[in-house]
Amino acid sequence: MSSDTKHIWTFRARFRRHAFGWRSQPAIKRIKEAVSEIKKAARKDPVMGGEGGVLGLK
């Protein structure tokens, strides 16, 4: 996967403002899923992984 290819992040659709509290189990599960998706992308393309990390912090 090169950095000019557009990647669709699946974790972005699952994060919504005020959807659940930070200490709830669904929130923890969604964060773990997002981190694993970012790590998987970073193995193939480090720039893509960096982009996913920034998007996860937004």
Biopython code that builds the backbone (N, CA, C, O; Angstrom):
import numpy as np
from Bio.PDB.StructureBuilder import StructureBuilder

atoms = [
    (1, "MET", "N", (0.851, -1.172, 0.000)),
    (1, "MET", "CA", (0.000, 0.000, 0.000)),
    (1, "MET", "C", (0.896, 1.233, 0.000)),
    (1, "MET", "O", (1.697, 1.406, 0.919)),
    (2, "SER", "N", (0.784, 2.059, -0.968)),
    (2, "SER", "CA", (1.615, 3.252, -1.007)),
    (2, "SER", "C", (0.872, 4.426, -0.385)),
    (2, "SER", "O", (-0.345, 4.379, -0.201)),
    (3, "SER", "N", (1.611, 5.471, -0.066)),
    (3, "SER", "CA", (1.009, 6.599, 0.639)),
    (3, "SER", "C", (0.082, 7.425, -0.240)),
    (3, "SER", "O", (-0.682, 8.239, 0.281)),
    (4, "ASP", "N", (0.124, 7.239, -1.578)),
    (4, "ASP", "CA", (-0.789, 7.986, -2.432)),
    (4, "ASP", "C", (-2.136, 7.280, -2.602)),
    (4, "ASP", "O", (-3.062, 7.853, -3.176)),
    (5, "THR", "N", (-2.256, 6.042, -2.109)),
    (5, "THR", "CA", (-3.504, 5.308, -2.168)),
    (5, "THR", "C", (-4.403, 5.736, -1.005)),
    (5, "THR", "O", (-3.950, 5.827, 0.136)),
    (6, "LYS", "N", (-5.646, 5.990, -1.295)),
    (6, "LYS", "CA", (-6.593, 6.402, -0.262)),
    (6, "LYS", "C", (-7.056, 5.186, 0.522)),
    (6, "LYS", "O", (-7.564, 4.223, -0.052)),
    (7, "HIS", "N", (-6.881, 5.234, 1.829)),
    (7, "HIS", "CA", (-7.292, 4.136, 2.698)),
    (7, "HIS", "C", (-8.549, 4.546, 3.446)),
    (7, "HIS", "O", (-8.628, 5.665, 3.953)),
    (8, "ILE", "N", (-9.519, 3.669, 3.522)),
    (8, "ILE", "CA", (-10.750, 3.946, 4.255)),
    (8, "ILE", "C", (-10.633, 3.296, 5.630)),
    (8, "ILE", "O", (-10.572, 2.072, 5.747)),
    (9, "TRP", "N", (-10.602, 4.113, 6.645)),
    (9, "TRP", "CA", (-10.458, 3.625, 8.012)),
    (9, "TRP", "C", (-11.822, 3.209, 8.537)),
    (9, "TRP", "O", (-12.766, 4.000, 8.516)),
    (10, "THR", "N", (-11.931, 1.972, 9.008)),
    (10, "THR", "CA", (-13.212, 1.491, 9.518)),
    (10, "THR", "C", (-13.497, 2.012, 10.922)),
    (10, "THR", "O", (-14.658, 2.102, 11.321)),
    (11, "PHE", "N", (-12.464, 2.351, 11.667)),
    (11, "PHE", "CA", (-12.704, 2.805, 13.039)),
    (11, "PHE", "C", (-13.325, 4.192, 13.094)),
    (11, "PHE", "O", (-13.953, 4.529, 14.098)),
    (12, "ARG", "N", (-13.178, 4.999, 12.072)),
    (12, "ARG", "CA", (-13.742, 6.357, 12.093)),
    (12, "ARG", "C", (-15.254, 6.351, 12.149)),
    (12, "ARG", "O", (-15.849, 7.243, 12.753)),
    (13, "ALA", "N", (-15.891, 5.366, 11.532)),
    (13, "ALA", "CA", (-17.356, 5.304, 11.523)),
    (13, "ALA", "C", (-17.913, 4.900, 12.882)),
    (13, "ALA", "O", (-19.083, 5.152, 13.174)),
    (14, "ARG", "N", (-17.087, 4.279, 13.709)),
    (14, "ARG", "CA", (-17.574, 3.783, 14.998)),
    (14, "ARG", "C", (-17.425, 4.780, 16.133)),
    (14, "ARG", "O", (-17.968, 4.558, 17.216)),
    (15, "PHE", "N", (-16.704, 5.875, 15.915)),
    (15, "PHE", "CA", (-16.540, 6.878, 16.955)),
    (15, "PHE", "C", (-17.502, 8.027, 16.710)),
    (15, "PHE", "O", (-17.457, 8.682, 15.668)),
    (16, "ARG", "N", (-18.366, 8.260, 17.676)),
    (16, "ARG", "CA", (-19.302, 9.376, 17.603)),
    (16, "ARG", "C", (-19.232, 10.146, 18.908)),
    (16, "ARG", "O", (-18.993, 9.568, 19.968)),
    (17, "ARG", "N", (-19.436, 11.425, 18.830)),
    (17, "ARG", "CA", (-19.416, 12.254, 20.024)),
    (17, "ARG", "C", (-20.598, 11.904, 20.925)),
    (17, "ARG", "O", (-21.728, 11.784, 20.450)),
    (18, "HIS", "N", (-20.345, 11.742, 22.201)),
    (18, "HIS", "CA", (-21.344, 11.436, 23.240)),
    (18, "HIS", "C", (-22.058, 10.105, 23.018)),
    (18, "HIS", "O", (-23.187, 9.928, 23.474)),
    (19, "ALA", "N", (-21.415, 9.172, 22.327)),
    (19, "ALA", "CA", (-22.051, 7.875, 22.085)),
    (19, "ALA", "C", (-22.017, 7.000, 23.339)),
    (19, "ALA", "O", (-22.974, 6.275, 23.611)),
    (20, "PHE", "N", (-20.916, 7.063, 24.110)),
    (20, "PHE", "CA", (-20.798, 6.288, 25.323)),
    (20, "PHE", "C", (-19.730, 6.905, 26.207)),
    (20, "PHE", "O", (-18.899, 7.679, 25.733)),
    (21, "GLY", "N", (-19.747, 6.569, 27.482)),
    (21, "GLY", "CA", (-18.753, 7.088, 28.414)),
    (21, "GLY", "C", (-17.402, 6.430, 28.206)),
    (21, "GLY", "O", (-17.315, 5.358, 27.606)),
    (22, "TRP", "N", (-16.353, 7.063, 28.695)),
    (22, "TRP", "CA", (-15.003, 6.576, 28.462)),
    (22, "TRP", "C", (-14.689, 5.296, 29.213)),
    (22, "TRP", "O", (-13.817, 4.541, 28.783)),
    (23, "ARG", "N", (-15.353, 5.029, 30.297)),
    (23, "ARG", "CA", (-15.029, 3.817, 31.057)),
    (23, "ARG", "C", (-15.970, 2.663, 30.748)),
    (23, "ARG", "O", (-15.936, 1.642, 31.435)),
    (24, "SER", "N", (-16.785, 2.800, 29.756)),
    (24, "SER", "CA", (-17.695, 1.715, 29.414)),
    (24, "SER", "C", (-16.973, 0.667, 28.558)),
    (24, "SER", "O", (-15.976, 0.974, 27.904)),
    (25, "GLN", "N", (-17.468, -0.542, 28.566)),
    (25, "GLN", "CA", (-16.846, -1.625, 27.804)),
    (25, "GLN", "C", (-16.886, -1.391, 26.293)),
    (25, "GLN", "O", (-15.900, -1.692, 25.620)),
    (26, "PRO", "N", (-17.988, -0.864, 25.722)),
    (26, "PRO", "CA", (-17.963, -0.610, 24.275)),
    (26, "PRO", "C", (-16.882, 0.386, 23.866)),
    (26, "PRO", "O", (-16.265, 0.229, 22.813)),
    (27, "ALA", "N", (-16.649, 1.396, 24.677)),
    (27, "ALA", "CA", (-15.617, 2.386, 24.346)),
    (27, "ALA", "C", (-14.233, 1.750, 24.352)),
    (27, "ALA", "O", (-13.434, 2.002, 23.450)),
    (28, "ILE", "N", (-13.948, 0.950, 25.333)),
    (28, "ILE", "CA", (-12.652, 0.290, 25.432)),
    (28, "ILE", "C", (-12.459, -0.669, 24.258)),
    (28, "ILE", "O", (-11.374, -0.743, 23.682)),
    (29, "LYS", "N", (-13.504, -1.392, 23.914)),
    (29, "LYS", "CA", (-13.428, -2.331, 22.788)),
    (29, "LYS", "C", (-13.162, -1.588, 21.482)),
    (29, "LYS", "O", (-12.338, -2.033, 20.684)),
    (30, "ARG", "N", (-13.841, -0.467, 21.249)),
    (30, "ARG", "CA", (-13.659, 0.300, 20.012)),
    (30, "ARG", "C", (-12.255, 0.882, 19.916)),
    (30, "ARG", "O", (-11.680, 0.929, 18.829)),
    (31, "ILE", "N", (-11.703, 1.320, 21.029)),
    (31, "ILE", "CA", (-10.346, 1.861, 21.016)),
    (31, "ILE", "C", (-9.338, 0.760, 20.693)),
    (31, "ILE", "O", (-8.402, 0.980, 19.924)),
    (32, "LYS", "N", (-9.526, -0.413, 21.273)),
    (32, "LYS", "CA", (-8.623, -1.534, 20.977)),
    (32, "LYS", "C", (-8.710, -1.941, 19.511)),
    (32, "LYS", "O", (-7.695, -2.264, 18.893)),
    (33, "GLU", "N", (-9.924, -1.926, 18.950)),
    (33, "GLU", "CA", (-10.081, -2.244, 17.528)),
    (33, "GLU", "C", (-9.376, -1.214, 16.657)),
    (33, "GLU", "O", (-8.743, -1.566, 15.662)),
    (34, "ALA", "N", (-9.485, 0.062, 17.031)),
    (34, "ALA", "CA", (-8.841, 1.124, 16.255)),
    (34, "ALA", "C", (-7.326, 0.984, 16.308)),
    (34, "ALA", "O", (-6.657, 1.137, 15.286)),
    (35, "VAL", "N", (-6.780, 0.698, 17.472)),
    (35, "VAL", "CA", (-5.329, 0.551, 17.609)),
    (35, "VAL", "C", (-4.829, -0.631, 16.789)),
    (35, "VAL", "O", (-3.781, -0.545, 16.149)),
    (36, "SER", "N", (-5.570, -1.727, 16.806)),
    (36, "SER", "CA", (-5.121, -2.883, 16.024)),
    (36, "SER", "C", (-5.195, -2.600, 14.520)),
    (36, "SER", "O", (-4.345, -3.071, 13.765)),
    (37, "GLU", "N", (-6.201, -1.838, 14.078)),
    (37, "GLU", "CA", (-6.283, -1.482, 12.663)),
    (37, "GLU", "C", (-5.132, -0.558, 12.258)),
    (37, "GLU", "O", (-4.571, -0.701, 11.172)),
    (38, "ILE", "N", (-4.788, 0.375, 13.120)),
    (38, "ILE", "CA", (-3.679, 1.291, 12.836)),
    (38, "ILE", "C", (-2.352, 0.531, 12.792)),
    (38, "ILE", "O", (-1.524, 0.782, 11.916)),
    (39, "LYS", "N", (-2.146, -0.393, 13.727)),
    (39, "LYS", "CA", (-0.914, -1.187, 13.732)),
    (39, "LYS", "C", (-0.793, -2.039, 12.471)),
    (39, "LYS", "O", (0.294, -2.170, 11.908)),
    (40, "LYS", "N", (-1.910, -2.616, 12.031)),
    (40, "LYS", "CA", (-1.907, -3.443, 10.834)),
    (40, "LYS", "C", (-1.530, -2.610, 9.610)),
    (40, "LYS", "O", (-0.761, -3.065, 8.763)),
    (41, "ALA", "N", (-2.066, -1.399, 9.515)),
    (41, "ALA", "CA", (-1.746, -0.529, 8.382)),
    (41, "ALA", "C", (-0.294, -0.055, 8.461)),
    (41, "ALA", "O", (0.364, 0.098, 7.432)),
    (42, "ALA", "N", (0.205, 0.176, 9.673)),
    (42, "ALA", "CA", (1.570, 0.668, 9.846)),
    (42, "ALA", "C", (2.607, -0.388, 9.461)),
    (42, "ALA", "O", (3.720, -0.041, 9.065)),
    (43, "ARG", "N", (2.257, -1.667, 9.572)),
    (43, "ARG", "CA", (3.181, -2.718, 9.148)),
    (43, "ARG", "C", (3.417, -2.665, 7.648)),
    (43, "ARG", "O", (4.525, -2.927, 7.178)),
    (44, "LYS", "N", (2.384, -2.327, 6.900)),
    (44, "LYS", "CA", (2.495, -2.250, 5.445)),
    (44, "LYS", "C", (3.081, -0.923, 4.990)),
    (44, "LYS", "O", (3.917, -0.877, 4.089)),
    (45, "ASP", "N", (2.631, 0.163, 5.627)),
    (45, "ASP", "CA", (3.065, 1.499, 5.229)),
    (45, "ASP", "C", (3.122, 2.388, 6.468)),
    (45, "ASP", "O", (2.073, 2.743, 7.006)),
    (46, "PRO", "N", (4.316, 2.758, 6.940)),
    (46, "PRO", "CA", (4.439, 3.567, 8.152)),
    (46, "PRO", "C", (3.750, 4.930, 8.058)),
    (46, "PRO", "O", (3.242, 5.438, 9.057)),
    (47, "VAL", "N", (3.732, 5.515, 6.875)),
    (47, "VAL", "CA", (3.065, 6.815, 6.709)),
    (47, "VAL", "C", (1.560, 6.661, 6.910)),
    (47, "VAL", "O", (0.915, 7.509, 7.527)),
    (48, "MET", "N", (1.018, 5.585, 6.390)),
    (48, "MET", "CA", (-0.409, 5.305, 6.552)),
    (48, "MET", "C", (-0.743, 5.087, 8.030)),
    (48, "MET", "O", (-1.784, 5.540, 8.506)),
    (49, "GLY", "N", (0.129, 4.400, 8.745)),
    (49, "GLY", "CA", (-0.077, 4.201, 10.175)),
    (49, "GLY", "C", (-0.045, 5.507, 10.941)),
    (49, "GLY", "O", (-0.818, 5.702, 11.880)),
    (50, "GLY", "N", (0.851, 6.406, 10.541)),
    (50, "GLY", "CA", (0.898, 7.720, 11.173)),
    (50, "GLY", "C", (-0.373, 8.512, 10.921)),
    (50, "GLY", "O", (-0.873, 9.202, 11.810)),
    (51, "GLU", "N", (-0.891, 8.411, 9.711)),
    (51, "GLU", "CA", (-2.144, 9.097, 9.389)),
    (51, "GLU", "C", (-3.291, 8.554, 10.243)),
    (51, "GLU", "O", (-4.119, 9.316, 10.741)),
    (52, "GLY", "N", (-3.332, 7.229, 10.406)),
    (52, "GLY", "CA", (-4.375, 6.626, 11.234)),
    (52, "GLY", "C", (-4.253, 7.043, 12.691)),
    (52, "GLY", "O", (-5.261, 7.251, 13.366)),
    (53, "GLY", "N", (-3.029, 7.166, 13.175)),
    (53, "GLY", "CA", (-2.835, 7.619, 14.555)),
    (53, "GLY", "C", (-3.329, 9.029, 14.763)),
    (53, "GLY", "O", (-3.948, 9.331, 15.783)),
    (54, "VAL", "N", (-3.063, 9.888, 13.812)),
    (54, "VAL", "CA", (-3.540, 11.281, 13.919)),
    (54, "VAL", "C", (-5.050, 11.328, 13.840)),
    (54, "VAL", "O", (-5.683, 12.064, 14.597)),
    (55, "LEU", "N", (-5.641, 10.561, 12.944)),
    (55, "LEU", "CA", (-7.102, 10.536, 12.829)),
    (55, "LEU", "C", (-7.746, 9.962, 14.082)),
    (55, "LEU", "O", (-8.841, 10.375, 14.465)),
    (56, "GLY", "N", (-7.080, 9.024, 14.713)),
    (56, "GLY", "CA", (-7.613, 8.452, 15.956)),
    (56, "GLY", "C", (-7.609, 9.441, 17.104)),
    (56, "GLY", "O", (-8.432, 9.333, 18.014)),
    (57, "LEU", "N", (-6.708, 10.393, 17.079)),
    (57, "LEU", "CA", (-6.643, 11.383, 18.140)),
    (57, "LEU", "C", (-7.632, 12.531, 17.958)),
    (57, "LEU", "O", (-7.923, 13.261, 18.905)),
    (58, "LYS", "N", (-8.138, 12.685, 16.757)),
    (58, "LYS", "CA", (-9.069, 13.787, 16.510)),
    (58, "LYS", "C", (-10.353, 13.637, 17.233)),
    (58, "LYS", "O", (-11.231, 14.493, 17.117)),
]
sb = StructureBuilder()
sb.init_structure("model")
sb.init_model(0)
sb.init_chain("A")
sb.init_seg("    ")
for serial, (resi, resn, name, xyz) in enumerate(atoms, 1):
    if name == "N":
        sb.init_residue(resn, " ", resi, " ")
    sb.init_atom(name, np.array(xyz, "f"), 0.0, 1.0, " ", f" {name:<3s}", serial, name[0])
structure = sb.get_structure()
